[in-house]
Amino acid sequence: MLRLRKFLCGCFGLLALLYLPFSVSTIPALLYSPQLNGVLPVTHPGSATWRFVELFYREFARIMLATPLLLGLLYGMVWWTFKDGRPSARHWAIAASLASILMSLPIIVTTIYLSSHSEPGATRLLVFSGFGLILGIAGLEAFAPRNSMAQVVLEASKTARIAGDGTSSLFDGLAWLLGLSGVVAGMLWFLRWGAAQHLPVVHGYRLWLEILVAVLAVIFLHESGHASAGLVTGMRLSSIRLGPFQWSLREGSWKFRFYPARLLSVGGGVAVVPTRLEQSRWREICVIAGGPFTSLCTGLIACADVLTCKGQPWEQSWQPLAFFATSSLVMFTVNLIPIRPEGAYSDGARIYQIFRGGPLADLYRAVNIAESTLVTPLRPRDYDIQAIQRASRTFTHGRQGFFLRLYASSYFLDCGNLPEAGEALAEAESIYRESSINISTKLHTTFVFGDAFLRRDAAGARQWWERLEARHPTHFGVDYYLALSALLWIEGRIDDAREAWTKGNALAQQLPAIGSCEFDRHRYLLLRSVLDELPPNEGPKD
């Protein structure tokens, strides 16, 4: 149910992104008296009945014009309070769900009537209103229970702000207000300018589609700025994410993955990692600043294209260009404010944290070097263990604490310090149980191997293996056979363990010469050393 609530929150957030920009074209009409020519009957003008009907239609028109803005704010409040883990998100979600139902039902009835008269566009309107009805019903079902926000609030409490990270609730609210007002004010100005220039205006579904494309283009170019700055400064690109699509460089080749849970996400990100241990602070700042700098440049270029579009081939596209320019300039401004949207820090916050130093700077260094092993010759033994241990004193739970312990375990294992590797793995397992972290299938194999080889815990290794099998893995690669061989070894099935080792080692020898693959081959050698000590089907000695 938690995943459904997160998915619905994403839907409300996406609708807020659609309604709020769309309201830019309806807000100016609220300042004037709606034109009712051709709507009201002309019989008995000036009578009391006619004045009442005129007043009714006029106020009804005002309500309809204000609806996109009101719905956008309502949906935005659901997303805002939910992402912060506030209990009030339940009430906002119920209100938004009821609003979706009340808005959709009349439209569905009207659309069915229009469809019976073969009116064009009725089918598309029916699909959109049907989505709103389903969203409203699902929202009531998901958020009606009184404890529906309990787990969300618990997760938010475990990811509380870190002292000295430069962010605050005030900055978060200021950034949200600045972003919304910036987009609305910018588009209002462009619309008035376009009307003065007698430029064509797009409405309906085409407008919404152009806005969505413009948002994706802004995010893509912003992330490309980060990647370009990293490549220029001698770093390597390791992953790209745009909405539900992700490309990652693994084992020497690019892998594509589609994440359905991010289907309604318009976020993005790139990962560029250092190719050597000596990584200056200024190089990291250049990479981070590359995104906002790109947003500023592309926003100014798009703005110039809009202002000079009259009589040019791109005149018909002035509206999406205007929205692109506005969004890029707003992203440049807002992203430099130290904030933490959805648990991730803005570029301004990260620049501040790197300048300041401390546990977050140590965390970034640990993660960057760990990611580097996937694309460079650096191995876990090259990790900055001092930075990992310093950061571990602050991050004692959650995903950050969990992965820091895994990094430490890999470091000690690659250095031959097996007792400390086992202790770090046990700490990571403890954090996993306490924090209910969702981890990948590959990490399950890490715990199977660690419990068997490092901790000599057959029961623990078997438990992790059963969790792995419950996921119905489809990829049987190097990690899978290494874990299987270690499990069979600790359970005394030596012949089967050697057979699994042989299959996995053959695959490991085919991997490229990068750090993570060299570490895999090293683990196979360690396991082979204990397999060779035992005769067939004799368990390990205590």
C-alpha positions as CSV (number, residue, x, y, z in Angstrom):
1,M,0.0,0.0,0.0
2,L,2.9,2.3,0.7
3,R,4.0,2.0,-3.0
4,L,0.5,2.9,-4.1
5,R,0.5,6.0,-1.9
6,K,3.9,7.1,-3.3
7,F,2.6,6.4,-6.8
8,L,-0.5,8.5,-6.2
9,C,1.6,11.3,-4.7
10,G,3.6,11.3,-7.9
11,C,0.4,11.5,-9.9
12,F,-0.8,14.5,-7.9
13,G,2.6,16.1,-8.3
14,L,2.5,15.6,-12.1
15,L,-1.0,17.1,-12.3
16,A,0.2,20.1,-10.3
17,L,2.9,20.6,-12.9
18,L,0.2,20.4,-15.6
19,Y,-2.5,22.6,-14.0
20,L,-0.3,25.4,-12.6
21,P,1.4,26.3,-16.0
22,F,-2.0,25.9,-17.7
23,S,-3.5,28.3,-15.2
24,V,-1.3,31.0,-16.6
25,S,-3.6,31.4,-19.5
26,T,-6.8,31.5,-17.3
27,I,-5.6,33.9,-14.6
28,P,-5.7,37.1,-16.7
29,A,-9.3,36.3,-17.6
30,L,-10.2,36.4,-13.9
31,L,-9.3,40.1,-13.8
32,Y,-11.9,41.0,-16.4
33,S,-15.6,40.3,-16.6
34,P,-16.2,37.1,-18.6
35,Q,-17.8,37.6,-22.0
36,L,-21.1,35.9,-22.3
37,N,-22.1,36.9,-25.8
38,G,-23.9,34.1,-27.5
39,V,-24.3,32.2,-24.2
40,L,-27.2,33.9,-22.6
41,P,-30.6,34.1,-24.3
42,V,-31.4,37.6,-25.6
43,T,-35.1,37.5,-24.7
44,H,-36.2,39.9,-22.0
45,P,-32.9,41.5,-21.4
46,G,-32.8,43.6,-18.2
47,S,-35.5,41.6,-16.4
48,A,-34.8,40.2,-12.9
49,T,-34.7,36.6,-14.2
50,W,-32.2,37.7,-17.0
51,R,-30.0,39.5,-14.4
52,F,-30.0,36.4,-12.1
53,V,-29.1,34.1,-15.0
54,E,-26.4,36.5,-16.1
55,L,-24.9,36.7,-12.6
56,F,-25.0,32.9,-12.3
57,Y,-23.2,32.3,-15.7
58,R,-20.7,35.0,-14.9
59,E,-19.7,33.6,-11.5
60,F,-19.8,30.1,-12.9
61,A,-17.3,31.2,-15.6
62,R,-15.1,32.7,-13.0
63,I,-15.1,29.5,-11.0
64,M,-14.2,27.5,-14.1
65,L,-11.3,29.9,-14.9
66,A,-10.0,29.6,-11.4
67,T,-10.3,25.8,-11.3
68,P,-6.8,25.1,-12.9
69,L,-5.1,27.3,-10.4
70,L,-7.0,25.9,-7.4
71,L,-6.5,22.3,-8.5
72,G,-2.8,22.9,-9.2
73,L,-2.4,24.3,-5.7
74,L,-4.4,21.5,-4.1
75,Y,-2.4,18.8,-5.9
76,G,0.8,20.6,-5.2
77,M,0.0,20.6,-1.4
78,V,-0.5,16.8,-1.5
79,W,2.9,16.3,-3.1
80,W,4.6,18.8,-0.8
81,T,3.3,17.5,2.5
82,F,3.7,13.9,1.5
83,K,7.3,14.2,0.5
84,D,8.0,15.9,3.9
85,G,6.3,13.1,5.7
86,R,3.7,15.4,7.3
87,P,0.5,13.8,8.8
88,S,-1.5,16.6,7.2
89,A,-0.8,15.0,3.8
90,R,-3.6,12.5,4.5
91,H,-6.2,15.3,4.6
92,W,-4.8,17.1,1.6
93,A,-4.8,13.8,-0.4
94,I,-8.4,13.1,0.6
95,A,-9.4,16.6,-0.4
96,A,-7.6,16.2,-3.8
97,S,-9.2,12.8,-4.4
98,L,-12.7,14.2,-3.7
99,A,-11.9,17.1,-6.0
100,S,-10.8,14.7,-8.8
101,I,-14.0,12.7,-8.5
102,L,-16.3,15.8,-8.4
103,M,-14.5,17.3,-11.4
104,S,-14.5,14.1,-13.4
105,L,-18.1,12.9,-13.0
106,P,-19.8,15.8,-14.7
107,I,-17.2,15.7,-17.5
108,I,-17.7,12.0,-18.0
109,V,-21.5,12.4,-18.3
110,T,-21.1,15.3,-20.7
111,T,-18.5,13.4,-22.7
112,I,-20.7,10.4,-23.1
113,Y,-23.5,12.7,-24.3
114,L,-21.1,14.3,-26.8
115,S,-19.8,10.9,-28.0
116,S,-23.4,9.8,-28.8
117,H,-23.6,12.8,-31.1
118,S,-20.2,12.0,-32.7
119,E,-18.6,15.2,-31.4
120,P,-14.8,15.3,-32.2
121,G,-12.4,15.1,-29.3
122,A,-15.0,13.4,-27.0
123,T,-12.9,10.2,-26.7
124,R,-9.8,12.0,-25.6
125,L,-11.7,14.0,-23.0
126,L,-13.3,10.8,-21.7
127,V,-9.9,9.2,-21.2
128,F,-8.6,12.2,-19.3
129,S,-11.6,12.5,-17.1
130,G,-11.6,8.7,-16.5
131,F,-8.0,9.0,-15.3
132,G,-9.1,11.7,-12.8
133,L,-12.0,9.5,-11.6
134,I,-9.7,6.4,-11.1
135,L,-7.1,8.6,-9.4
136,G,-9.8,10.0,-7.0
137,I,-11.2,6.6,-6.1
138,A,-7.7,5.1,-5.6
139,G,-6.7,8.1,-3.5
140,L,-9.7,7.7,-1.1
141,E,-9.0,4.0,-0.8
142,A,-5.3,4.6,-0.1
143,F,-5.5,7.5,2.3
144,A,-8.8,6.9,4.1
145,P,-7.3,4.7,6.9
146,R,-6.2,6.9,9.8
147,N,-2.7,5.3,10.0
148,S,-2.1,5.7,6.2
149,M,0.7,8.2,6.9
150,A,2.3,6.3,9.8
151,Q,5.1,4.6,7.7
152,V,5.7,7.8,5.7
153,V,6.2,9.8,8.8
154,L,8.5,7.2,10.3
155,E,10.7,7.2,7.1
156,A,10.8,11.0,7.2
157,S,11.9,10.9,10.8
158,K,14.8,8.6,9.9
159,T,15.9,11.0,7.2
160,A,15.9,14.2,9.3
161,R,18.0,17.1,8.3
162,I,21.7,16.9,9.2
163,A,23.0,19.7,11.2
164,G,25.1,22.0,9.1
165,D,23.8,20.7,5.7
166,G,22.8,24.3,4.8
167,T,19.1,23.6,4.3
168,S,16.0,24.5,6.2
169,S,12.2,24.3,5.9
170,L,12.2,28.1,5.3
171,F,14.5,27.7,2.3
172,D,12.4,24.8,1.0
173,G,9.2,26.9,1.2
174,L,11.0,29.9,-0.3
175,A,12.3,27.8,-3.3
176,W,8.8,26.3,-3.9
177,L,7.2,29.8,-3.8
178,L,9.9,31.3,-6.0
179,G,9.7,28.5,-8.5
180,L,5.9,28.7,-8.8
181,S,5.7,32.5,-8.9
182,G,8.6,32.6,-11.3
183,V,6.9,30.3,-13.8
184,V,3.5,32.0,-13.5
185,A,4.9,35.5,-13.8
186,G,7.2,34.6,-16.7
187,M,4.5,33.0,-18.7
188,L,2.1,35.8,-18.0
189,W,4.6,38.3,-19.3
190,F,5.3,36.2,-22.4
191,L,1.6,35.8,-23.1
192,R,1.0,39.5,-22.9
193,W,4.0,40.1,-25.1
194,G,2.7,37.5,-27.6
195,A,-0.7,39.0,-27.7
196,A,0.8,42.4,-28.5
197,Q,2.8,40.8,-31.3
198,H,-0.3,39.0,-32.6
199,L,1.4,35.6,-32.3
200,P,-0.6,32.4,-32.6
201,V,-1.6,30.8,-29.3
202,V,-1.9,27.1,-28.7
203,H,-4.6,25.6,-26.4
204,G,-5.8,22.2,-25.3
205,Y,-3.9,18.9,-25.4
206,R,-1.2,20.3,-27.7
207,L,-0.3,22.9,-25.1
208,W,0.0,20.4,-22.3
209,L,2.1,18.1,-24.5
210,E,4.4,21.0,-25.5
211,I,4.8,21.9,-21.8
212,L,5.7,18.4,-20.9
213,V,8.3,18.2,-23.7
214,A,9.7,21.5,-22.6
215,V,10.1,20.3,-19.0
216,L,11.8,17.1,-20.1
217,A,14.2,19.2,-22.3
218,V,15.0,21.5,-19.5
219,I,15.9,18.6,-17.2
220,F,17.9,16.8,-19.9
221,L,20.0,19.8,-20.7
222,H,20.5,20.6,-17.1
223,E,21.8,17.1,-16.4
224,S,23.9,17.2,-19.6
225,G,25.6,20.3,-18.2
226,H,26.7,18.2,-15.2
227,A,27.9,15.4,-17.4
228,S,29.8,17.8,-19.8
229,A,31.6,19.5,-16.9
230,G,32.6,16.2,-15.5
231,L,34.0,15.0,-18.9
232,V,35.9,18.2,-19.4
233,T,37.5,17.9,-15.9
234,G,38.7,14.3,-16.6
235,M,35.8,12.3,-15.0
236,R,33.8,9.5,-16.5
237,L,30.1,9.2,-17.1
238,S,28.6,6.2,-15.3
239,S,24.8,6.6,-15.5
240,I,22.0,8.7,-16.9
241,R,18.5,8.8,-15.7
242,L,15.5,10.6,-17.3
243,G,12.2,9.9,-15.7
244,P,11.6,6.1,-15.6
245,F,14.5,5.5,-18.1
246,Q,18.0,4.7,-16.9
247,W,21.2,3.9,-18.6
248,S,24.1,2.6,-16.5
249,L,27.7,1.5,-17.4
250,R,28.1,-1.9,-15.9
251,E,30.9,-4.5,-16.5
252,G,32.2,-2.4,-19.4
253,S,28.9,-2.0,-21.3
254,W,25.9,0.2,-21.1
255,K,22.7,-1.3,-19.6
256,F,19.2,0.0,-20.0
257,R,16.5,-0.3,-17.3
258,F,12.9,0.8,-17.1
259,Y,11.5,1.7,-13.7
260,P,7.6,1.6,-13.8
261,A,7.5,3.3,-10.4
262,R,9.1,6.4,-11.9
263,L,6.7,6.5,-14.8
264,L,5.2,9.8,-13.8
265,S,8.5,11.3,-12.7
266,V,10.0,14.2,-14.6
267,G,13.2,14.2,-12.6
268,G,16.6,13.2,-13.9
269,G,20.2,12.8,-13.0
270,V,23.6,11.8,-14.2
271,A,26.6,10.3,-12.4
272,V,30.1,11.3,-13.3
273,V,32.9,9.7,-11.2
274,P,36.6,10.5,-10.7
275,T,39.2,8.4,-12.5
276,R,41.8,8.8,-9.8
277,L,41.9,9.2,-6.0
278,E,43.2,12.8,-6.1
279,Q,40.0,14.7,-6.6
280,S,40.2,18.5,-5.9
281,R,37.3,20.3,-4.3
282,W,37.2,22.8,-7.1
283,R,36.7,20.0,-9.7
284,E,33.7,18.7,-7.8
285,I,32.3,22.2,-7.6
286,C,32.8,22.7,-11.4
287,V,30.8,19.5,-12.1
288,I,28.0,20.5,-9.8
289,A,27.9,24.1,-11.2
290,G,27.8,22.8,-14.7
291,G,24.0,22.1,-14.5
292,P,22.8,25.5,-13.3
293,F,25.2,27.2,-15.8
294,T,23.7,25.2,-18.7
295,S,20.2,26.1,-17.5
296,L,21.1,29.8,-17.5
297,C,22.7,29.7,-20.9
298,T,19.9,27.7,-22.6
299,G,17.3,29.8,-20.9
300,L,18.8,33.1,-22.2
301,I,19.2,31.6,-25.7
302,A,15.6,30.4,-25.7
303,C,14.4,33.8,-24.4
304,A,16.3,35.6,-27.3
305,D,14.7,33.2,-29.8
306,V,11.2,34.0,-28.5
307,L,11.8,37.8,-28.6
308,T,13.0,37.6,-32.2
309,C,10.6,34.9,-33.5
310,K,8.3,37.3,-35.4
311,G,8.6,36.4,-39.0
312,Q,11.0,33.6,-38.4
313,P,10.6,29.9,-39.2
314,W,10.1,29.1,-35.5
315,E,7.4,31.7,-35.0
316,Q,4.7,28.9,-34.5
317,S,6.8,27.4,-31.7
318,W,7.1,30.6,-29.6
319,Q,4.9,29.3,-26.8
320,P,6.9,26.1,-25.9
321,L,10.1,28.1,-26.4
322,A,8.7,30.7,-23.9
323,F,7.9,28.0,-21.4
324,F,11.3,26.4,-21.9
325,A,13.0,29.8,-21.3
326,T,11.0,30.5,-18.2
327,S,11.6,27.0,-16.8
328,S,15.3,27.1,-17.5
329,L,15.8,30.4,-15.8
330,V,13.6,29.4,-12.8
331,M,15.6,26.1,-12.5
332,F,18.9,28.1,-12.5
333,T,17.7,30.3,-9.7
334,V,15.9,27.8,-7.5
335,N,18.6,25.1,-7.9
336,L,21.2,27.4,-6.4
337,I,19.1,27.8,-3.2
338,P,20.3,25.3,-0.5
339,I,17.2,23.0,-0.4
340,R,16.5,19.2,-0.1
341,P,13.6,18.3,-2.4
342,E,12.5,14.7,-2.0
343,G,15.5,13.8,0.1
344,A,18.0,14.9,-2.5
345,Y,20.1,18.0,-2.1
346,S,20.0,20.9,-4.7
347,D,23.2,21.9,-6.5
348,G,23.5,25.0,-4.2
349,A,23.3,22.8,-1.1
350,R,25.9,20.4,-2.4
351,I,28.3,23.3,-3.3
352,Y,27.9,24.7,0.2
353,Q,28.5,21.3,1.8
354,I,31.7,20.7,-0.2
355,F,33.0,24.1,0.8
356,R,32.1,23.5,4.4
357,G,33.4,19.9,4.7
358,G,32.2,17.5,7.3
359,P,30.2,14.2,7.1
360,L,28.3,15.1,3.9
361,A,31.5,15.9,2.1
362,D,33.0,12.6,3.3
363,L,29.8,10.8,2.2
364,Y,30.1,12.3,-1.4
365,R,33.8,11.2,-1.6
366,A,33.0,7.7,-0.4
367,V,30.1,7.3,-2.9
368,N,32.1,8.8,-5.8
369,I,35.1,6.4,-5.3
370,A,32.7,3.4,-4.9
371,E,31.0,4.3,-8.2
372,S,34.4,4.8,-9.8
373,T,35.2,1.1,-9.4
374,L,32.4,0.4,-11.9
375,V,34.2,2.2,-14.8
376,T,37.9,2.6,-13.8
377,P,40.7,0.4,-12.5
378,L,40.1,1.6,-8.9
379,R,39.2,-1.2,-6.5
380,P,37.6,-1.3,-3.0
381,R,41.0,-1.4,-1.4
382,D,41.5,2.2,-2.9
383,Y,38.5,3.5,-0.9
384,D,39.2,6.4,1.5
385,I,38.5,4.4,4.7
386,Q,39.1,7.4,6.9
387,A,36.3,9.3,5.1
388,I,34.0,6.3,5.3
389,Q,34.6,5.9,9.0
390,R,34.1,9.6,9.7
391,A,30.8,9.7,7.7
392,S,29.7,6.5,9.5
393,R,29.8,8.2,12.8
394,T,27.1,10.6,11.6
395,F,25.1,8.2,9.3
396,T,24.1,5.5,11.7
397,H,21.0,4.3,9.9
398,G,19.1,4.6,6.6
399,R,20.5,4.0,3.2
400,Q,23.6,6.2,3.7
401,G,24.6,4.3,6.9
402,F,23.9,0.9,5.2
403,F,26.0,1.6,2.2
404,L,28.9,3.1,4.2
405,R,29.2,-0.2,6.1
406,L,29.1,-2.1,2.9
407,Y,31.9,0.1,1.5
408,A,33.9,-0.5,4.6
409,S,33.3,-4.3,4.4
410,S,34.5,-4.4,0.8
411,Y,37.5,-2.3,1.7
412,F,38.7,-4.6,4.5
413,L,37.9,-7.7,2.4
414,D,40.0,-6.4,-0.5
415,C,42.8,-5.6,1.9
416,G,42.8,-9.1,3.5
417,N,41.4,-7.9,6.8
418,L,38.6,-10.5,7.1
419,P,37.5,-10.0,10.8
420,E,36.9,-6.3,10.3
421,A,35.1,-7.0,7.0
422,G,32.8,-9.4,8.8
423,E,32.1,-6.8,11.5
424,A,31.2,-4.1,9.0
425,L,28.9,-6.5,7.1
426,A,27.2,-7.4,10.4
427,E,26.6,-3.6,11.1
428,A,25.2,-3.2,7.6
429,E,22.8,-6.2,8.1
430,S,21.7,-4.7,11.4
431,I,20.9,-1.3,9.7
432,Y,19.0,-3.3,7.0
433,R,16.8,-4.9,9.6
434,E,16.1,-1.7,11.5
435,S,15.5,0.6,8.5
436,S,13.5,-1.8,6.2
437,I,15.7,-0.8,3.3
438,N,14.7,-2.1,-0.2
439,I,17.9,-3.5,-1.7
440,S,18.7,-5.0,-5.1
441,T,19.1,-8.7,-5.9
442,K,22.8,-8.3,-6.3
443,L,23.2,-7.0,-2.7
444,H,21.4,-10.1,-1.5
445,T,24.3,-12.1,-3.1
446,T,26.8,-9.9,-1.2
447,F,25.2,-10.9,2.1
448,V,25.0,-14.6,1.2
449,F,28.7,-14.6,0.4
450,G,29.6,-12.5,3.5
451,D,27.6,-14.5,6.0
452,A,29.1,-17.7,4.6
453,F,32.7,-16.8,4.0
454,L,33.3,-13.9,6.4
455,R,31.1,-14.8,9.4
456,R,30.8,-18.6,9.0
457,D,27.1,-18.2,9.6
458,A,25.3,-21.0,7.6
459,A,21.8,-20.1,8.9
460,G,22.3,-16.4,8.0
461,A,23.6,-17.3,4.6
462,R,20.6,-19.6,3.9
463,Q,18.1,-16.9,5.1
464,W,19.6,-14.4,2.7
465,W,19.6,-17.0,-0.1
466,E,15.9,-17.7,0.5
467,R,15.2,-13.9,0.3
468,L,17.1,-13.8,-3.0
469,E,15.1,-16.8,-4.4
470,A,11.9,-15.2,-3.4
471,R,12.7,-12.4,-5.9
472,H,12.8,-14.9,-8.7
473,P,16.1,-13.8,-10.2
474,T,16.5,-14.0,-13.9
475,H,20.2,-13.1,-14.3
476,F,22.6,-15.8,-13.2
477,G,26.0,-14.1,-13.3
478,V,29.2,-13.8,-11.4
479,D,27.6,-12.7,-8.1
480,Y,24.9,-15.4,-8.2
481,Y,27.4,-18.3,-8.6
482,L,29.8,-16.8,-6.1
483,A,27.0,-16.6,-3.5
484,L,25.7,-20.1,-4.4
485,S,29.2,-21.6,-4.1
486,A,29.8,-20.0,-0.7
487,L,26.4,-21.2,0.6
488,L,27.0,-24.7,-0.5
489,W,30.5,-24.6,1.0
490,I,29.3,-23.5,4.4
491,E,26.6,-26.2,4.3
492,G,29.2,-28.9,3.6
493,R,28.2,-29.7,0.0
494,I,31.7,-29.3,-1.4
495,D,31.2,-31.0,-4.7
496,D,28.2,-28.8,-5.6
497,A,30.1,-25.8,-4.3
498,R,33.0,-26.5,-6.6
499,E,30.7,-27.0,-9.5
500,A,29.1,-23.6,-8.9
501,W,32.5,-22.0,-8.4
502,T,33.7,-23.3,-11.8
503,K,30.7,-21.9,-13.6
504,G,31.0,-18.5,-11.9
505,N,34.8,-18.2,-12.2
506,A,34.5,-18.9,-16.0
507,L,32.2,-15.9,-16.2
508,A,34.4,-13.8,-14.0
509,Q,37.4,-14.3,-16.3
510,Q,35.4,-12.8,-19.2
511,L,34.7,-9.5,-17.3
512,P,36.7,-6.4,-18.3
513,A,39.7,-5.1,-16.4
514,I,37.9,-2.6,-14.2
515,G,38.1,-2.4,-10.4
516,S,34.8,-4.0,-9.5
517,C,35.5,-7.0,-11.8
518,E,39.0,-7.4,-10.4
519,F,37.4,-7.5,-6.9
520,D,35.0,-10.2,-8.1
521,R,37.9,-12.3,-9.3
522,H,39.7,-11.7,-6.0
523,R,36.7,-13.0,-4.1
524,Y,36.6,-16.1,-6.3
525,L,40.3,-16.7,-5.4
526,L,39.6,-16.4,-1.7
527,L,36.7,-18.9,-2.0
528,R,38.8,-21.3,-4.0
529,S,41.5,-21.3,-1.3
530,V,39.1,-22.7,1.3
531,L,37.5,-25.1,-1.2
532,D,40.9,-26.6,-2.0
533,E,41.5,-27.3,1.7
534,L,38.6,-29.8,2.0
535,P,38.0,-33.2,0.6
536,P,34.7,-33.8,-1.3
537,N,31.5,-33.2,0.7
538,E,33.2,-32.4,4.0
539,G,32.1,-29.2,5.7
540,P,34.4,-26.4,6.8
541,K,36.2,-26.9,10.1
542,D,35.4,-24.6,13.1
